């Protein structure tokens, strides 16, 4: 079904970047040199791993936060402050518990200065459209999660936005409720029963993006940047078991699981021609925040289930943000290899599965010292220190020019956890020191 085919740009981003100043005076770049147009008549999905700046980008487009550099245009006018044509739906419902359904829906209309009668008329109409007729006087605590999110939809649509922004709107819902709401959203869009010219949705679900979007923008991270921008040329409604649907899902998995290969042959022809500055090289890898136990469990699952990563995720009932950090960590340690969306155990990974506890620790020790810069640096510093003991604050200070303050702490915590598993060093929490445990020598027997 073909609908909404106009080509006028509703939103245009030119060289948009976002940075935050840290307490130590260092600036951290969250998004770098973002360029794209958002025309009328499209559902556009922003997809990418955690930390890629998806929600930050949406908030800038909605005018909730300003860019640090670059320009955002709304209908060819430079955006300053709140976007007058945008409304946003959050994942956590964001309803006022002391207000009824109707009063919550009227909030945006009241902020626009509408009369009581006019806003009640519009609110009741949208409550009916969104399927909540009869619940106008109910309070949020009386509603299910799906119904509360419907109130969020009704509130956003009541102000008749030209651009509807949705920040992971289905992620807090159970699977069935989320699927029903997605279908109803598509019904409203395709039947033109919603007063909206474009939809921008942030999601971590590859299937959700391919199900809903006319166009998908895949972001990378450190800093966030556009890695791919392409259309989904399948008519709605889409069959998730069709070869075309599965081909798009596989393609996105290939893009996301190859973070250092922005010019994969399958993407290059679809990436927008706008020149993008290459991202600045980062000194430290971004360590996935996963434990060695999770990596070990995943590698063990792969022993009999190697192959298509998308299929594996389906079998494990995992979304991208659940599976990708584990895959990334296993790949960093060279326990697995990825090619064209397929995942396989390496020889090192097979040895890990077959090894005893001590052998597994030895393999992880070898792999992280070879491949993880931060852990290698911690270990080298400790062995060079006469006391073989250094404050964790020293390494935290080294990380802060490259990560936000909270992220730097998480990176250090992950490195310490991996290093402790490999018995490279120990962490003393009371003193905050990392140290190499002295080797105890048995007294000779006389």
Wavefront OBJ file of the C-alpha trace (Angstrom):
o trace
v 0.000 0.000 0.000
v 1.597 3.273 -1.073
v 0.762 6.369 0.963
v 2.343 9.628 2.086
v 4.523 10.124 -1.001
v 5.267 13.844 -0.827
v 8.908 14.875 -0.916
v 9.065 18.203 0.964
v 11.692 18.147 3.727
v 10.166 18.532 7.145
v 13.498 18.342 9.001
v 17.030 18.901 7.729
v 20.247 18.361 9.702
v 23.521 19.848 8.495
v 26.790 18.990 10.249
v 25.060 18.445 13.598
v 27.268 17.439 16.536
v 26.634 17.202 20.258
v 29.262 17.399 22.987
v 29.126 17.672 26.762
v 31.680 19.364 28.997
v 32.885 17.127 31.822
v 33.726 18.333 35.356
v 37.431 17.926 34.566
v 37.108 20.357 31.652
v 37.284 17.693 28.948
v 34.657 17.688 26.206
v 33.006 14.380 25.215
v 31.466 14.127 21.743
v 28.227 12.124 21.696
v 27.268 12.752 18.051
v 29.494 13.900 15.212
v 28.684 15.499 11.838
v 25.134 14.204 11.342
v 23.628 15.067 7.955
v 20.232 13.927 6.704
v 16.823 15.113 5.508
v 13.547 13.876 6.925
v 10.906 14.389 4.203
v 7.165 14.325 4.654
v 5.493 10.971 4.136
v 8.119 8.707 5.742
v 8.471 6.580 8.833
v 12.177 6.782 9.671
v 13.824 4.497 12.227
v 17.004 5.394 14.114
v 18.786 2.163 14.955
v 22.085 1.418 16.639
v 23.791 -0.016 19.702
v 23.524 1.549 23.150
v 25.643 4.686 23.368
v 25.255 5.640 19.708
v 23.269 8.782 20.530
v 19.873 7.750 19.108
v 17.798 9.390 21.839
v 20.063 12.450 21.964
v 19.571 12.955 18.221
v 15.801 12.681 18.549
v 15.744 15.181 21.416
v 17.696 17.675 19.313
v 15.235 17.259 16.433
v 12.350 17.818 18.876
v 14.129 20.922 20.180
v 14.492 19.643 23.742
v 18.270 20.134 23.631
v 20.359 22.273 21.254
v 23.169 20.956 19.041
v 26.716 21.933 19.980
v 27.482 22.685 16.332
v 25.715 22.466 13.002
v 22.165 23.451 12.110
v 18.735 21.836 12.369
v 16.024 23.217 10.091
v 12.290 22.798 10.459
v 10.544 23.573 7.155
v 13.630 25.477 5.954
v 13.686 27.683 9.081
v 16.537 27.348 11.569
v 15.242 25.579 14.669
v 15.658 27.577 17.860
v 14.134 26.151 21.014
v 11.248 23.685 20.952
v 10.191 22.339 17.574
v 6.644 23.725 17.058
v 5.724 20.884 14.715
v 6.943 17.954 16.819
v 5.519 15.847 19.645
v 7.393 13.102 21.458
v 6.337 9.793 23.018
v 8.660 8.327 25.656
v 9.171 4.698 26.614
v 8.185 5.215 30.253
v 4.679 6.614 29.491
v 5.431 9.925 31.334
v 1.857 10.363 32.590
v 0.785 12.416 35.596
v -0.755 9.910 38.053
v -3.061 12.491 39.650
v -4.688 13.373 36.307
v -7.312 11.358 34.457
v -6.792 9.982 30.955
v -8.600 12.956 29.435
v -6.692 15.469 31.568
v -3.370 13.886 30.580
v -4.301 14.049 26.900
v -5.364 17.703 27.251
v -1.999 18.799 28.677
v -0.345 19.667 25.375
v -3.458 21.433 24.145
v -3.615 23.461 27.347
v 0.027 24.468 26.881
v -0.885 25.763 23.416
v -3.494 28.074 24.981
v -6.617 26.337 23.671
v -9.951 27.004 25.332
v -11.402 24.392 27.679
v -14.146 23.390 25.245
v -11.798 23.108 22.260
v -9.207 21.006 24.044
v -11.862 18.683 25.476
v -13.292 18.129 21.997
v -9.875 17.335 20.513
v -8.845 15.135 23.445
v -12.035 13.044 23.334
v -11.676 12.620 19.564
v -8.084 11.363 19.875
v -8.924 9.118 22.844
v -11.531 7.501 20.620
v -9.103 7.159 17.682
v -6.463 5.508 19.858
v -8.969 2.989 21.254
v -9.533 4.288 24.791
v -13.169 5.321 24.455
v -14.850 4.864 27.835
v -11.673 5.383 29.866
v -11.653 9.199 29.802
v -12.143 9.435 33.577
v -9.752 6.643 34.548
v -6.428 7.311 36.301
v -3.100 5.845 35.069
v -2.910 3.395 38.008
v -6.157 1.802 36.775
v -4.712 1.088 33.328
v -2.469 -1.645 31.966
v 0.930 -0.781 30.503
v -0.430 -0.932 26.966
v -3.323 1.363 27.835
v -1.007 3.855 29.537
v 1.126 3.978 26.399
v -2.035 4.559 24.348
v -2.641 7.625 26.508
v 0.855 8.784 25.583
v 0.019 8.315 21.900
v -3.273 10.173 22.282
v -1.605 13.078 24.104
v 1.056 13.408 21.407
v -1.403 13.138 18.506
v -3.954 15.513 20.047
v -1.687 18.501 19.348
v -1.691 17.429 15.670
v 2.090 17.273 15.226
v 3.586 17.221 11.766
v 6.434 15.113 13.172
v 5.742 12.372 15.696
v 8.898 11.385 17.598
v 8.866 8.073 19.459
v 11.698 7.075 21.788
v 11.530 3.270 22.125
v 7.762 3.508 22.718
v 7.167 -0.250 22.880
v 10.195 -1.379 24.890
v 8.469 -1.279 28.291
v 5.566 -3.441 27.101
v 5.136 -7.183 26.924
v 5.646 -8.798 23.511
v 1.973 -9.237 22.609
v 0.915 -5.751 23.713
v 3.838 -4.189 21.842
v 2.937 -6.094 18.671
v -0.691 -4.990 18.884
v 0.288 -1.351 19.345
v 2.708 -1.472 16.400
v -0.050 -2.808 14.181
v -2.507 -0.172 15.367
v 0.055 2.576 14.780
v 0.513 1.330 11.209
v -3.261 1.215 10.757
v -3.563 4.863 11.801
v -0.661 5.883 9.545
v -1.635 3.938 6.437
v -5.315 4.893 6.691
v -4.359 8.536 7.277
v -6.324 8.698 10.509
v -3.534 10.525 12.329
v -2.675 14.212 11.757
v 1.017 13.502 11.230
v 3.186 13.967 8.140
v 6.273 12.016 9.323
v 7.252 9.638 12.101
v 10.719 9.303 13.642
v 11.188 6.265 15.867
v 14.196 5.351 18.013
v 14.451 1.604 18.494
v 16.923 -1.064 19.538
v 14.922 -3.783 17.754
v 16.009 -4.622 14.218
v 12.728 -6.433 13.519
v 10.720 -3.451 14.739
v 12.644 -1.114 12.452
v 12.125 -3.333 9.390
v 8.451 -3.854 10.302
v 7.605 -0.160 10.603
v 10.095 1.992 8.750
v 10.194 3.218 5.169
v 13.791 4.205 5.815
v 16.384 3.087 8.356
v 19.337 5.120 9.616
v 21.956 3.024 11.421
v 24.202 4.861 13.863
v 27.663 3.893 15.045
v 29.132 5.068 18.316
v 32.178 6.714 19.916
v 31.130 9.174 18.653
v 27.659 8.599 17.213
v 27.645 8.915 13.433
v 25.606 7.701 10.469
v 26.928 4.379 9.207
v 24.102 3.540 6.814
v 20.962 5.221 5.498
v 18.703 3.174 3.217
v 15.098 2.549 2.233
v 13.071 -0.559 3.025
v 11.395 -1.351 -0.286
v 8.691 -3.704 0.986
v 5.005 -2.800 0.969
v 3.116 -2.704 4.269
v 2.011 -4.883 5.911
v 5.250 -6.884 6.009
v 5.636 -10.623 6.435
v 8.466 -11.285 8.880
v 9.056 -14.713 7.371
v 9.448 -13.443 3.815
v 12.899 -13.627 2.172
v 12.867 -9.844 1.590
v 12.197 -9.092 5.261
v 14.872 -11.517 6.422
v 17.353 -10.056 3.922
v 16.959 -6.566 5.441
v 17.314 -7.935 8.976
v 20.473 -9.852 8.019
v 21.860 -6.776 6.328
v 21.409 -4.637 9.445
v 23.033 -7.318 11.605
v 26.020 -7.273 9.248
v 26.309 -3.500 9.551
v 26.057 -3.409 13.343
v 28.355 -6.363 13.966
v 31.077 -4.847 11.777
v 31.579 -1.486 13.538
v 34.881 -0.796 11.758
v 33.528 -1.376 8.240
v 31.320 1.545 7.268
v 31.720 0.821 3.543
v 30.380 -2.714 3.325
v 29.537 -3.356 -0.353
v 25.861 -3.973 0.441
v 25.496 -0.541 2.038
v 27.657 1.723 -0.040
v 25.166 2.247 -2.850
v 22.458 3.373 -0.420
v 24.406 5.682 1.881
v 23.589 9.315 1.327
v 26.151 11.122 -0.773
v 26.581 13.934 1.737
v 30.255 13.932 2.709
v 30.913 12.725 6.219
v 34.076 13.536 8.087
v 35.827 10.375 9.283
v 35.441 9.895 13.044
v 38.397 10.775 15.159
v 40.395 7.724 16.215
v 39.747 6.677 19.796
v 42.581 5.674 22.068
v 40.581 3.140 24.058
v 38.121 0.521 22.857
v 34.643 0.793 24.293
v 34.381 -2.363 26.378
v 30.925 -3.973 26.364
v 29.526 -3.995 29.885
v 29.191 -7.766 30.189
v 30.658 -10.339 32.538
v 32.945 -13.158 31.490
v 30.287 -15.625 32.660
v 27.844 -14.246 30.065
v 30.504 -14.508 27.358
v 31.296 -18.107 28.396
v 27.623 -19.057 28.346
v 27.155 -17.546 24.889
v 30.221 -19.331 23.501
v 28.914 -22.629 24.888
v 25.560 -22.061 23.149
v 27.431 -21.534 19.871
v 28.981 -24.993 20.033
v 25.889 -26.482 18.371
v 24.183 -23.368 16.987
v 26.697 -21.560 14.793
v 25.547 -19.696 11.701
v 23.006 -16.913 11.177
v 23.188 -14.427 14.054
v 19.634 -13.216 13.456
v 18.268 -16.755 13.758
v 20.297 -17.303 16.910
v 18.858 -14.133 18.450
v 15.347 -15.329 17.624
v 15.978 -18.708 19.250
v 17.304 -17.010 22.371
v 14.438 -14.458 22.412
v 16.972 -11.639 22.566
v 16.913 -8.139 21.109
v 19.909 -6.355 19.638
v 20.835 -4.504 22.837
v 20.757 -7.794 24.755
v 22.841 -9.862 22.352
v 25.172 -7.369 20.702
v 27.341 -6.506 23.770
v 27.998 -10.214 24.406
v 28.824 -10.821 20.740
v 31.078 -7.758 20.687
v 32.989 -8.894 23.785
v 33.443 -12.427 22.434
v 34.652 -10.964 19.156
v 37.122 -8.675 20.960
v 38.610 -11.720 22.657
v 38.733 -13.569 19.316
v 36.509 -16.340 20.635
v 34.109 -15.863 17.705
v 34.295 -14.554 14.156
v 31.607 -12.695 12.210
v 31.181 -12.713 8.464
v 28.149 -11.536 6.492
v 25.880 -11.802 9.523
v 27.031 -15.337 10.362
v 28.800 -16.125 13.639
v 31.229 -18.991 14.178
v 33.571 -20.173 16.903
v 37.260 -19.577 16.297
v 39.879 -22.174 17.163
v 40.474 -20.217 20.365
v 36.742 -20.342 21.107
v 36.665 -24.118 20.607
v 39.636 -24.542 22.957
v 37.814 -22.380 25.509
v 34.752 -24.656 25.416
v 36.860 -27.794 25.835
v 39.040 -26.354 28.584
v 38.956 -26.784 32.349
v 38.298 -23.770 34.579
v 42.011 -23.019 34.855
v 42.534 -23.476 31.122
v 39.641 -21.139 30.364
v 41.135 -18.497 32.643
v 44.460 -18.910 30.867
v 42.814 -18.434 27.464
v 40.981 -15.289 28.590
v 44.216 -14.005 30.155
v 46.059 -14.434 26.882
v 43.287 -12.973 24.729
v 42.642 -9.844 26.774
v 46.349 -9.067 27.083
v 46.627 -9.342 23.311
v 43.489 -7.441 22.398
v 42.232 -5.141 25.179
v 44.315 -1.984 25.457
v 43.035 -0.811 28.841
v 43.679 -4.151 30.570
v 47.076 -4.421 28.925
v 47.880 -0.914 30.191
v 46.739 -1.684 33.736
v 48.795 -4.878 33.868
v 51.898 -3.245 32.382
v 51.659 -0.350 34.851
v 51.308 -2.699 37.802
v 54.258 -4.858 36.802
v 56.378 -1.705 36.354
v 55.424 -0.355 39.783
v 57.793 -1.343 42.640
v 54.812 -2.038 44.906
v 52.751 -3.523 42.060
v 49.846 -1.503 43.431
v 48.217 1.579 41.831
v 45.115 3.590 42.665
v 42.169 3.028 40.317
v 41.804 6.818 40.153
v 44.963 6.926 38.042
v 43.380 4.823 35.288
v 40.062 6.620 35.654
v 41.851 9.892 34.936
v 43.343 8.376 31.771
v 39.895 7.346 30.528
v 38.002 10.571 31.182
v 39.211 12.462 28.077
v 37.624 9.706 25.986
v 34.415 8.870 27.880
v 31.851 10.645 30.019
v 32.571 10.491 33.750
v 30.020 7.734 34.375
v 31.053 5.763 31.305
v 34.741 6.005 32.248
v 33.885 4.435 35.617
v 31.893 1.671 33.915
v 34.772 0.990 31.528
v 37.224 0.704 34.408
v 34.846 -1.545 36.362
v 34.530 -3.853 33.336
v 38.300 -3.971 32.816
v 38.812 -4.809 36.506
v 36.176 -7.568 36.358
v 37.773 -9.134 33.267
v 41.270 -8.824 34.720
v 40.220 -10.399 38.008
v 38.646 -13.350 36.203
v 41.908 -13.881 34.328
v 43.830 -13.562 37.627
v 45.947 -10.750 36.224
v 45.298 -8.433 39.161
v 43.083 -7.881 42.172
v 40.996 -4.897 43.272
v 40.851 -3.717 46.865
v 37.542 -1.880 47.208
v 38.193 -0.081 50.539
v 41.383 1.528 49.270
v 40.334 1.738 45.623
v 43.657 0.182 44.578
v 44.411 -2.348 41.865
v 47.301 -4.663 42.613
v 49.051 -7.863 41.608
v 48.664 -10.486 44.280
v 52.073 -11.636 45.577
v 52.968 -15.252 44.884
v 53.200 -17.228 48.091
v 56.186 -19.587 48.328
v 55.921 -22.663 50.495
v 58.579 -23.083 53.135
v 61.055 -25.830 52.267
v 60.510 -29.124 54.091
v 63.483 -30.193 56.220
l 1 2 3 4 5 6 7 8 9 10 11 12 13 14 15 16 17 18 19 20 21 22 23 24 25 26 27 28 29 30 31 32 33 34 35 36 37 38 39 40 41 42 43 44 45 46 47 48 49 50 51 52 53 54 55 56 57 58 59 60 61 62 63 64 65 66 67 68 69 70 71 72 73 74 75 76 77 78 79 80 81 82 83 84 85 86 87 88 89 90 91 92 93 94 95 96 97 98 99 100 101 102 103 104 105 106 107 108 109 110 111 112 113 114 115 116 117 118 119 120 121 122 123 124 125 126 127 128 129 130 131 132 133 134 135 136 137 138 139 140 141 142 143 144 145 146 147 148 149 150 151 152 153 154 155 156 157 158 159 160 161 162 163 164 165 166 167 168 169 170 171 172 173 174 175 176 177 178 179 180 181 182 183 184 185 186 187 188 189 190 191 192 193 194 195 196 197 198 199 200 201 202 203 204 205 206 207 208 209 210 211 212 213 214 215 216 217 218 219 220 221 222 223 224 225 226 227 228 229 230 231 232 233 234 235 236 237 238 239 240 241 242 243 244 245 246 247 248 249 250 251 252 253 254 255 256 257 258 259 260 261 262 263 264 265 266 267 268 269 270 271 272 273 274 275 276 277 278 279 280 281 282 283 284 285 286 287 288 289 290 291 292 293 294 295 296 297 298 299 300 301 302 303 304 305 306 307 308 309 310 311 312 313 314 315 316 317 318 319 320 321 322 323 324 325 326 327 328 329 330 331 332 333 334 335 336 337 338 339 340 341 342 343 344 345 346 347 348 349 350 351 352 353 354 355 356 357 358 359 360 361 362 363 364 365 366 367 368 369 370 371 372 373 374 375 376 377 378 379 380 381 382 383 384 385 386 387 388 389 390 391 392 393 394 395 396 397 398 399 400 401 402 403 404 405 406 407 408 409 410 411 412 413 414 415 416 417 418 419 420 421 422 423 424 425 426 427 428 429 430 431 432 433 434 435 436 437 438 439 440 441 442 443 444 445 446
